[in-house]
Amino acid sequence: MNHLQQATNPGPIFPQFRLIEFNPRRASRGAEAARVEVTYSEGDMDELWMSPRDIRNNIREFGQQEGLQKALEAYGKGGRG
């Protein structure tokens, strides 16, 4: 008797976002002010400075994630956006 196990497809695995800091001085100069850590499914990580537009584009592409929401809220509390 031969039993085959089929792997279930979990669907797309999106990167995870975490707000590291919001820098109001950068925001006052018009620069990207939300520093965000991005963790990819393979385990790779990046740290990116994001503008409100960058954040909204990532929400549109990867869904409403807590880290992205916190980054966008930081602009409302501490800087331009």
Phi and psi restraints in degrees (range 20) as a CNS / XPLOR table:
assign (resid 1 and name C) (resid 2 and name N)
       (resid 2 and name CA) (resid 2 and name C) 1.0 -109.8 20.0 2
assign (resid 2 and name N) (resid 2 and name CA)
       (resid 2 and name C) (resid 3 and name N) 1.0 117.4 20.0 2
assign (resid 2 and name C) (resid 3 and name N)
       (resid 3 and name CA) (resid 3 and name C) 1.0 -105.6 20.0 2
assign (resid 3 and name N) (resid 3 and name CA)
       (resid 3 and name C) (resid 4 and name N) 1.0 122.8 20.0 2
assign (resid 3 and name C) (resid 4 and name N)
       (resid 4 and name CA) (resid 4 and name C) 1.0 -104.5 20.0 2
assign (resid 4 and name N) (resid 4 and name CA)
       (resid 4 and name C) (resid 5 and name N) 1.0 134.2 20.0 2
assign (resid 4 and name C) (resid 5 and name N)
       (resid 5 and name CA) (resid 5 and name C) 1.0 -98.9 20.0 2
assign (resid 5 and name N) (resid 5 and name CA)
       (resid 5 and name C) (resid 6 and name N) 1.0 128.7 20.0 2
assign (resid 5 and name C) (resid 6 and name N)
       (resid 6 and name CA) (resid 6 and name C) 1.0 -97.5 20.0 2
assign (resid 6 and name N) (resid 6 and name CA)
       (resid 6 and name C) (resid 7 and name N) 1.0 132.2 20.0 2
assign (resid 6 and name C) (resid 7 and name N)
       (resid 7 and name CA) (resid 7 and name C) 1.0 -76.5 20.0 2
assign (resid 7 and name N) (resid 7 and name CA)
       (resid 7 and name C) (resid 8 and name N) 1.0 133.3 20.0 2
assign (resid 7 and name C) (resid 8 and name N)
       (resid 8 and name CA) (resid 8 and name C) 1.0 -84.1 20.0 2
assign (resid 8 and name N) (resid 8 and name CA)
       (resid 8 and name C) (resid 9 and name N) 1.0 142.1 20.0 2
assign (resid 8 and name C) (resid 9 and name N)
       (resid 9 and name CA) (resid 9 and name C) 1.0 -86.2 20.0 2
assign (resid 9 and name N) (resid 9 and name CA)
       (resid 9 and name C) (resid 10 and name N) 1.0 113.1 20.0 2
assign (resid 9 and name C) (resid 10 and name N)
       (resid 10 and name CA) (resid 10 and name C) 1.0 -74.8 20.0 2
assign (resid 10 and name N) (resid 10 and name CA)
       (resid 10 and name C) (resid 11 and name N) 1.0 -3.4 20.0 2
assign (resid 10 and name C) (resid 11 and name N)
       (resid 11 and name CA) (resid 11 and name C) 1.0 87.0 20.0 2
assign (resid 11 and name N) (resid 11 and name CA)
       (resid 11 and name C) (resid 12 and name N) 1.0 -174.1 20.0 2
assign (resid 11 and name C) (resid 12 and name N)
       (resid 12 and name CA) (resid 12 and name C) 1.0 -66.6 20.0 2
assign (resid 12 and name N) (resid 12 and name CA)
       (resid 12 and name C) (resid 13 and name N) 1.0 141.6 20.0 2
assign (resid 12 and name C) (resid 13 and name N)
       (resid 13 and name CA) (resid 13 and name C) 1.0 -108.3 20.0 2
assign (resid 13 and name N) (resid 13 and name CA)
       (resid 13 and name C) (resid 14 and name N) 1.0 114.0 20.0 2
assign (resid 13 and name C) (resid 14 and name N)
       (resid 14 and name CA) (resid 14 and name C) 1.0 -89.3 20.0 2
assign (resid 14 and name N) (resid 14 and name CA)
       (resid 14 and name C) (resid 15 and name N) 1.0 153.8 20.0 2
assign (resid 14 and name C) (resid 15 and name N)
       (resid 15 and name CA) (resid 15 and name C) 1.0 -63.9 20.0 2
assign (resid 15 and name N) (resid 15 and name CA)
       (resid 15 and name C) (resid 16 and name N) 1.0 154.8 20.0 2
assign (resid 15 and name C) (resid 16 and name N)
       (resid 16 and name CA) (resid 16 and name C) 1.0 -105.0 20.0 2
assign (resid 16 and name N) (resid 16 and name CA)
       (resid 16 and name C) (resid 17 and name N) 1.0 141.3 20.0 2
assign (resid 16 and name C) (resid 17 and name N)
       (resid 17 and name CA) (resid 17 and name C) 1.0 -117.8 20.0 2
assign (resid 17 and name N) (resid 17 and name CA)
       (resid 17 and name C) (resid 18 and name N) 1.0 140.6 20.0 2
assign (resid 17 and name C) (resid 18 and name N)
       (resid 18 and name CA) (resid 18 and name C) 1.0 -140.7 20.0 2
assign (resid 18 and name N) (resid 18 and name CA)
       (resid 18 and name C) (resid 19 and name N) 1.0 127.1 20.0 2
assign (resid 18 and name C) (resid 19 and name N)
       (resid 19 and name CA) (resid 19 and name C) 1.0 -70.3 20.0 2
assign (resid 19 and name N) (resid 19 and name CA)
       (resid 19 and name C) (resid 20 and name N) 1.0 124.5 20.0 2
assign (resid 19 and name C) (resid 20 and name N)
       (resid 20 and name CA) (resid 20 and name C) 1.0 -91.5 20.0 2
assign (resid 20 and name N) (resid 20 and name CA)
       (resid 20 and name C) (resid 21 and name N) 1.0 -49.1 20.0 2
assign (resid 20 and name C) (resid 21 and name N)
       (resid 21 and name CA) (resid 21 and name C) 1.0 -160.4 20.0 2
assign (resid 21 and name N) (resid 21 and name CA)
       (resid 21 and name C) (resid 22 and name N) 1.0 160.1 20.0 2
assign (resid 21 and name C) (resid 22 and name N)
       (resid 22 and name CA) (resid 22 and name C) 1.0 -121.6 20.0 2
assign (resid 22 and name N) (resid 22 and name CA)
       (resid 22 and name C) (resid 23 and name N) 1.0 127.3 20.0 2
assign (resid 22 and name C) (resid 23 and name N)
       (resid 23 and name CA) (resid 23 and name C) 1.0 -109.1 20.0 2
assign (resid 23 and name N) (resid 23 and name CA)
       (resid 23 and name C) (resid 24 and name N) 1.0 100.9 20.0 2
assign (resid 23 and name C) (resid 24 and name N)
       (resid 24 and name CA) (resid 24 and name C) 1.0 -63.7 20.0 2
assign (resid 24 and name N) (resid 24 and name CA)
       (resid 24 and name C) (resid 25 and name N) 1.0 -27.8 20.0 2
assign (resid 24 and name C) (resid 25 and name N)
       (resid 25 and name CA) (resid 25 and name C) 1.0 -65.0 20.0 2
assign (resid 25 and name N) (resid 25 and name CA)
       (resid 25 and name C) (resid 26 and name N) 1.0 -43.1 20.0 2
assign (resid 25 and name C) (resid 26 and name N)
       (resid 26 and name CA) (resid 26 and name C) 1.0 -63.2 20.0 2
assign (resid 26 and name N) (resid 26 and name CA)
       (resid 26 and name C) (resid 27 and name N) 1.0 -41.1 20.0 2
assign (resid 26 and name C) (resid 27 and name N)
       (resid 27 and name CA) (resid 27 and name C) 1.0 -61.5 20.0 2
assign (resid 27 and name N) (resid 27 and name CA)
       (resid 27 and name C) (resid 28 and name N) 1.0 -40.2 20.0 2
assign (resid 27 and name C) (resid 28 and name N)
       (resid 28 and name CA) (resid 28 and name C) 1.0 -66.4 20.0 2
assign (resid 28 and name N) (resid 28 and name CA)
       (resid 28 and name C) (resid 29 and name N) 1.0 -24.3 20.0 2
assign (resid 28 and name C) (resid 29 and name N)
       (resid 29 and name CA) (resid 29 and name C) 1.0 -87.5 20.0 2
assign (resid 29 and name N) (resid 29 and name CA)
       (resid 29 and name C) (resid 30 and name N) 1.0 -5.5 20.0 2
assign (resid 29 and name C) (resid 30 and name N)
       (resid 30 and name CA) (resid 30 and name C) 1.0 86.7 20.0 2
assign (resid 30 and name N) (resid 30 and name CA)
       (resid 30 and name C) (resid 31 and name N) 1.0 10.2 20.0 2
assign (resid 30 and name C) (resid 31 and name N)
       (resid 31 and name CA) (resid 31 and name C) 1.0 -89.2 20.0 2
assign (resid 31 and name N) (resid 31 and name CA)
       (resid 31 and name C) (resid 32 and name N) 1.0 162.4 20.0 2
assign (resid 31 and name C) (resid 32 and name N)
       (resid 32 and name CA) (resid 32 and name C) 1.0 -59.2 20.0 2
assign (resid 32 and name N) (resid 32 and name CA)
       (resid 32 and name C) (resid 33 and name N) 1.0 131.9 20.0 2
assign (resid 32 and name C) (resid 33 and name N)
       (resid 33 and name CA) (resid 33 and name C) 1.0 -121.5 20.0 2
assign (resid 33 and name N) (resid 33 and name CA)
       (resid 33 and name C) (resid 34 and name N) 1.0 -8.9 20.0 2
assign (resid 33 and name C) (resid 34 and name N)
       (resid 34 and name CA) (resid 34 and name C) 1.0 -98.5 20.0 2
assign (resid 34 and name N) (resid 34 and name CA)
       (resid 34 and name C) (resid 35 and name N) 1.0 115.4 20.0 2
assign (resid 34 and name C) (resid 35 and name N)
       (resid 35 and name CA) (resid 35 and name C) 1.0 -92.4 20.0 2
assign (resid 35 and name N) (resid 35 and name CA)
       (resid 35 and name C) (resid 36 and name N) 1.0 121.6 20.0 2
assign (resid 35 and name C) (resid 36 and name N)
       (resid 36 and name CA) (resid 36 and name C) 1.0 -124.2 20.0 2
assign (resid 36 and name N) (resid 36 and name CA)
       (resid 36 and name C) (resid 37 and name N) 1.0 134.1 20.0 2
assign (resid 36 and name C) (resid 37 and name N)
       (resid 37 and name CA) (resid 37 and name C) 1.0 -90.2 20.0 2
assign (resid 37 and name N) (resid 37 and name CA)
       (resid 37 and name C) (resid 38 and name N) 1.0 130.8 20.0 2
assign (resid 37 and name C) (resid 38 and name N)
       (resid 38 and name CA) (resid 38 and name C) 1.0 -116.0 20.0 2
assign (resid 38 and name N) (resid 38 and name CA)
       (resid 38 and name C) (resid 39 and name N) 1.0 123.5 20.0 2
assign (resid 38 and name C) (resid 39 and name N)
       (resid 39 and name CA) (resid 39 and name C) 1.0 -113.3 20.0 2
assign (resid 39 and name N) (resid 39 and name CA)
       (resid 39 and name C) (resid 40 and name N) 1.0 122.4 20.0 2
assign (resid 39 and name C) (resid 40 and name N)
       (resid 40 and name CA) (resid 40 and name C) 1.0 -92.4 20.0 2
assign (resid 40 and name N) (resid 40 and name CA)
       (resid 40 and name C) (resid 41 and name N) 1.0 162.3 20.0 2
assign (resid 40 and name C) (resid 41 and name N)
       (resid 41 and name CA) (resid 41 and name C) 1.0 -61.3 20.0 2
assign (resid 41 and name N) (resid 41 and name CA)
       (resid 41 and name C) (resid 42 and name N) 1.0 -25.8 20.0 2
assign (resid 41 and name C) (resid 42 and name N)
       (resid 42 and name CA) (resid 42 and name C) 1.0 -80.0 20.0 2
assign (resid 42 and name N) (resid 42 and name CA)
       (resid 42 and name C) (resid 43 and name N) 1.0 -6.5 20.0 2
assign (resid 42 and name C) (resid 43 and name N)
       (resid 43 and name CA) (resid 43 and name C) 1.0 100.8 20.0 2
assign (resid 43 and name N) (resid 43 and name CA)
       (resid 43 and name C) (resid 44 and name N) 1.0 -8.6 20.0 2
assign (resid 43 and name C) (resid 44 and name N)
       (resid 44 and name CA) (resid 44 and name C) 1.0 -68.4 20.0 2
assign (resid 44 and name N) (resid 44 and name CA)
       (resid 44 and name C) (resid 45 and name N) 1.0 151.4 20.0 2
assign (resid 44 and name C) (resid 45 and name N)
       (resid 45 and name CA) (resid 45 and name C) 1.0 -133.4 20.0 2
assign (resid 45 and name N) (resid 45 and name CA)
       (resid 45 and name C) (resid 46 and name N) 1.0 148.2 20.0 2
assign (resid 45 and name C) (resid 46 and name N)
       (resid 46 and name CA) (resid 46 and name C) 1.0 -133.8 20.0 2
assign (resid 46 and name N) (resid 46 and name CA)
       (resid 46 and name C) (resid 47 and name N) 1.0 155.2 20.0 2
assign (resid 46 and name C) (resid 47 and name N)
       (resid 47 and name CA) (resid 47 and name C) 1.0 -118.2 20.0 2
assign (resid 47 and name N) (resid 47 and name CA)
       (resid 47 and name C) (resid 48 and name N) 1.0 124.3 20.0 2
assign (resid 47 and name C) (resid 48 and name N)
       (resid 48 and name CA) (resid 48 and name C) 1.0 -126.2 20.0 2
assign (resid 48 and name N) (resid 48 and name CA)
       (resid 48 and name C) (resid 49 and name N) 1.0 144.2 20.0 2
assign (resid 48 and name C) (resid 49 and name N)
       (resid 49 and name CA) (resid 49 and name C) 1.0 -88.4 20.0 2
assign (resid 49 and name N) (resid 49 and name CA)
       (resid 49 and name C) (resid 50 and name N) 1.0 127.1 20.0 2
assign (resid 49 and name C) (resid 50 and name N)
       (resid 50 and name CA) (resid 50 and name C) 1.0 -122.1 20.0 2
assign (resid 50 and name N) (resid 50 and name CA)
       (resid 50 and name C) (resid 51 and name N) 1.0 143.0 20.0 2
assign (resid 50 and name C) (resid 51 and name N)
       (resid 51 and name CA) (resid 51 and name C) 1.0 -91.1 20.0 2
assign (resid 51 and name N) (resid 51 and name CA)
       (resid 51 and name C) (resid 52 and name N) 1.0 167.9 20.0 2
assign (resid 51 and name C) (resid 52 and name N)
       (resid 52 and name CA) (resid 52 and name C) 1.0 -56.7 20.0 2
assign (resid 52 and name N) (resid 52 and name CA)
       (resid 52 and name C) (resid 53 and name N) 1.0 -37.7 20.0 2
assign (resid 52 and name C) (resid 53 and name N)
       (resid 53 and name CA) (resid 53 and name C) 1.0 -63.7 20.0 2
assign (resid 53 and name N) (resid 53 and name CA)
       (resid 53 and name C) (resid 54 and name N) 1.0 -44.4 20.0 2
assign (resid 53 and name C) (resid 54 and name N)
       (resid 54 and name CA) (resid 54 and name C) 1.0 -57.1 20.0 2
assign (resid 54 and name N) (resid 54 and name CA)
       (resid 54 and name C) (resid 55 and name N) 1.0 -44.8 20.0 2
assign (resid 54 and name C) (resid 55 and name N)
       (resid 55 and name CA) (resid 55 and name C) 1.0 -63.7 20.0 2
assign (resid 55 and name N) (resid 55 and name CA)
       (resid 55 and name C) (resid 56 and name N) 1.0 -47.4 20.0 2
assign (resid 55 and name C) (resid 56 and name N)
       (resid 56 and name CA) (resid 56 and name C) 1.0 -61.5 20.0 2
assign (resid 56 and name N) (resid 56 and name CA)
       (resid 56 and name C) (resid 57 and name N) 1.0 -38.5 20.0 2
assign (resid 56 and name C) (resid 57 and name N)
       (resid 57 and name CA) (resid 57 and name C) 1.0 -64.0 20.0 2
assign (resid 57 and name N) (resid 57 and name CA)
       (resid 57 and name C) (resid 58 and name N) 1.0 -39.0 20.0 2
assign (resid 57 and name C) (resid 58 and name N)
       (resid 58 and name CA) (resid 58 and name C) 1.0 -69.5 20.0 2
assign (resid 58 and name N) (resid 58 and name CA)
       (resid 58 and name C) (resid 59 and name N) 1.0 -35.9 20.0 2
assign (resid 58 and name C) (resid 59 and name N)
       (resid 59 and name CA) (resid 59 and name C) 1.0 -63.0 20.0 2
assign (resid 59 and name N) (resid 59 and name CA)
       (resid 59 and name C) (resid 60 and name N) 1.0 -42.5 20.0 2
assign (resid 59 and name C) (resid 60 and name N)
       (resid 60 and name CA) (resid 60 and name C) 1.0 -62.9 20.0 2
assign (resid 60 and name N) (resid 60 and name CA)
       (resid 60 and name C) (resid 61 and name N) 1.0 -40.0 20.0 2
assign (resid 60 and name C) (resid 61 and name N)
       (resid 61 and name CA) (resid 61 and name C) 1.0 -82.4 20.0 2
assign (resid 61 and name N) (resid 61 and name CA)
       (resid 61 and name C) (resid 62 and name N) 1.0 -37.8 20.0 2
assign (resid 61 and name C) (resid 62 and name N)
       (resid 62 and name CA) (resid 62 and name C) 1.0 -115.9 20.0 2
assign (resid 62 and name N) (resid 62 and name CA)
       (resid 62 and name C) (resid 63 and name N) 1.0 1.8 20.0 2
assign (resid 62 and name C) (resid 63 and name N)
       (resid 63 and name CA) (resid 63 and name C) 1.0 92.1 20.0 2
assign (resid 63 and name N) (resid 63 and name CA)
       (resid 63 and name C) (resid 64 and name N) 1.0 168.1 20.0 2
assign (resid 63 and name C) (resid 64 and name N)
       (resid 64 and name CA) (resid 64 and name C) 1.0 -75.0 20.0 2
assign (resid 64 and name N) (resid 64 and name CA)
       (resid 64 and name C) (resid 65 and name N) 1.0 101.5 20.0 2
assign (resid 64 and name C) (resid 65 and name N)
       (resid 65 and name CA) (resid 65 and name C) 1.0 -109.9 20.0 2
assign (resid 65 and name N) (resid 65 and name CA)
       (resid 65 and name C) (resid 66 and name N) 1.0 150.0 20.0 2
assign (resid 65 and name C) (resid 66 and name N)
       (resid 66 and name CA) (resid 66 and name C) 1.0 -57.3 20.0 2
assign (resid 66 and name N) (resid 66 and name CA)
       (resid 66 and name C) (resid 67 and name N) 1.0 -43.4 20.0 2
assign (resid 66 and name C) (resid 67 and name N)
       (resid 67 and name CA) (resid 67 and name C) 1.0 -62.7 20.0 2
assign (resid 67 and name N) (resid 67 and name CA)
       (resid 67 and name C) (resid 68 and name N) 1.0 -40.3 20.0 2
assign (resid 67 and name C) (resid 68 and name N)
       (resid 68 and name CA) (resid 68 and name C) 1.0 -68.8 20.0 2
assign (resid 68 and name N) (resid 68 and name CA)
       (resid 68 and name C) (resid 69 and name N) 1.0 -40.4 20.0 2
assign (resid 68 and name C) (resid 69 and name N)
       (resid 69 and name CA) (resid 69 and name C) 1.0 -63.0 20.0 2
assign (resid 69 and name N) (resid 69 and name CA)
       (resid 69 and name C) (resid 70 and name N) 1.0 -42.9 20.0 2
assign (resid 69 and name C) (resid 70 and name N)
       (resid 70 and name CA) (resid 70 and name C) 1.0 -63.6 20.0 2
assign (resid 70 and name N) (resid 70 and name CA)
       (resid 70 and name C) (resid 71 and name N) 1.0 -39.0 20.0 2
assign (resid 70 and name C) (resid 71 and name N)
       (resid 71 and name CA) (resid 71 and name C) 1.0 -64.2 20.0 2
assign (resid 71 and name N) (resid 71 and name CA)
       (resid 71 and name C) (resid 72 and name N) 1.0 -42.2 20.0 2
assign (resid 71 and name C) (resid 72 and name N)
       (resid 72 and name CA) (resid 72 and name C) 1.0 -67.9 20.0 2
assign (resid 72 and name N) (resid 72 and name CA)
       (resid 72 and name C) (resid 73 and name N) 1.0 -39.8 20.0 2
assign (resid 72 and name C) (resid 73 and name N)
       (resid 73 and name CA) (resid 73 and name C) 1.0 -63.8 20.0 2
assign (resid 73 and name N) (resid 73 and name CA)
       (resid 73 and name C) (resid 74 and name N) 1.0 -32.9 20.0 2
assign (resid 73 and name C) (resid 74 and name N)
       (resid 74 and name CA) (resid 74 and name C) 1.0 -62.1 20.0 2
assign (resid 74 and name N) (resid 74 and name CA)
       (resid 74 and name C) (resid 75 and name N) 1.0 -34.6 20.0 2
assign (resid 74 and name C) (resid 75 and name N)
       (resid 75 and name CA) (resid 75 and name C) 1.0 -64.6 20.0 2
assign (resid 75 and name N) (resid 75 and name CA)
       (resid 75 and name C) (resid 76 and name N) 1.0 -38.3 20.0 2
assign (resid 75 and name C) (resid 76 and name N)
       (resid 76 and name CA) (resid 76 and name C) 1.0 -67.6 20.0 2
assign (resid 76 and name N) (resid 76 and name CA)
       (resid 76 and name C) (resid 77 and name N) 1.0 -29.9 20.0 2
assign (resid 76 and name C) (resid 77 and name N)
       (resid 77 and name CA) (resid 77 and name C) 1.0 -88.2 20.0 2
assign (resid 77 and name N) (resid 77 and name CA)
       (resid 77 and name C) (resid 78 and name N) 1.0 -32.1 20.0 2
assign (resid 77 and name C) (resid 78 and name N)
       (resid 78 and name CA) (resid 78 and name C) 1.0 -131.8 20.0 2
assign (resid 78 and name N) (resid 78 and name CA)
       (resid 78 and name C) (resid 79 and name N) 1.0 4.4 20.0 2
assign (resid 78 and name C) (resid 79 and name N)
       (resid 79 and name CA) (resid 79 and name C) 1.0 -168.5 20.0 2
assign (resid 79 and name N) (resid 79 and name CA)
       (resid 79 and name C) (resid 80 and name N) 1.0 -171.5 20.0 2
assign (resid 79 and name C) (resid 80 and name N)
       (resid 80 and name CA) (resid 80 and name C) 1.0 -81.3 20.0 2
assign (resid 80 and name N) (resid 80 and name CA)
       (resid 80 and name C) (resid 81 and name N) 1.0 153.8 20.0 2
